[in-house]
């Protein structure tokens, strides 16, 4: 009986502990999107900056075992692409944003959808992404609609494979 009680207490405490960054519950998503008004605003890219593309690397650090909240690091590079080249003209402009995230359930078009809400460290800056499946997140407009890309880029971020 004592062993069962000790095991129950041990498991119960383990389930409520926070999760440390760098654990298997961390997720990383990457993608390239058009440089439109909504991401420009969230990333604080000036309106007069030459920008056609943004490359994203979003790392979600789970703050609980359920993976419903935590912190994030968002590293981006934006600017104009090189003509006939693989990168950005003059290397582009690198930015990094950090903050907290949490999931909510539902949006106007799908009441059961999981939505990740990123809240930047500075108030009144947020970004929402809908979970398409375990490997895909897609940016949403401020009114909860899927953002529409162009002939070069979408607004979908892809999960990167876990490193051993």
N, C-alpha and C positions, 0 to 999 in steps of 0.2 A: 504494500500500500504506500509506504514511504517513497519507494522508487518511482511509482506512478505519479505521485504528487510532485516530486522533484522534476521528473521529465516534463510534466504539464507546465510547471512554472518556468522551466528553462525554455521550452518552446514558445510559450506565451510571451516572454520577454524578448526573445530573439525576433519574433514577428513584428514587434512594435518599434524596434530600433531603427534609426535612420540608416541609410545606405551611404557608404563612403564613395566619393568620386573615384573612378578607375575600376569599378567593379563591373561584373557582367551585366548589370542593369543599366549601364550607360549605353546610349545609342548615338550614332553619328550619321548624319544625312548630308548629302552634297547635291549640288545642281547648279545650273546656269539659267538665269531668268532675264527677261527684258528689264530695262532700267526705267520703269514707269513710276508714276507719282506715289503710289502707296509704299513700295519698298524704299524709294528715295526718302520719303518722310520718316519712315521708321529708322533708317540708317543715317539720317541727317546728311544726305548728299545734297549739296546746294543745287538749286534749280537751274543755275547757269553753268553748272559743271558739264563738260562733254561726257556723256555716259550713254552707251547703248546696251551694255550687258553687265550683269552682276553674277559673280561666281560665289556660291555659298558653301560654307562648311559649318553645320549646326551640330553641336554636341549637347545632348540632353543628359544631365546627371540626375538620376532618380534620387529623390529625397525620402522615399518610403518604399517598402517592399511591393506595394501594389502598383508602383510606377504611375501614380496619379499627380505627382507634383515634384518639384525639385528646382535645380538651377540650370542655367544654360550658358554656353559660350558660343557666340556667333562670329566667325571670322569671314570676311568678305574681301573680294577684290572687284573693283568696278572701273569702267572707263570705256574707251574706244578700242576695238580689236585691231590688231595689226593687219594691214593689207597683205594677203597671201602669206600670213604667218599664224602660228599656233597660239600666240599670247596677246596680251594687252599692249597697246602703244605705250612706250616708255615705262612698261611694267605695271601700269594701272595705279589705282589708289587703294591701299589696304586699310581696312577698318576692323575693329573688334568691338563687339557689344556683349555685355553680360546682364544677367537679370534672373528673374524667377519665372517658372512656368508651372502651369497646372492644366489638368484636363477637365473638360466639361462634356456633357452628353447632349447632343442635339443641335440642329440648325434648322432653318426654315424648310429646306428641301428634304431633310432626313433627320427625323427626331431621335434616331438611335446612333447617329454618327458620333465618333470621338473627335473632339476638337482640342488641339493644343493651343493654349493662350500664352504667348510670350509677353512678359511685362518687363520693359527695359528698366535699368537701374534708375534712370531719370523718370519721374512721373509723367503720365499722360502719353506714353508711347507704348503701344501694344501691337501685336501682330498675331493673327490666328491662322492655323494650318489644320486642315482636316486630315484624319488618318484614312487613307484609301485602303490600305492593308498593312501588314507588318513591315513592309519594305518601302512604302510610299507615303509622303506627306505632300499636300497641295495647298498653296496659299489661298486665303479667302479675302474677299473684299470686306470693307467695314460693315456691310449689311449681310454678310454670311454667304455670299455667292462665290462659286469657283472663279478664280481669276483666269482670264483667257490670254494665252500667249500669242505669239506671232509666228511667222514662217521660219524663224530661226530658233526660238526658245519657248519653253513652256514655263509654268510656275510650279513644277513638280520637283521635289527633293527626294533622292534615292538613298536608302540605307547603305552604308558601306559594310563590307564583310568584316566580321569580327577577326581580330588578329589573335593568333595563338599565344 
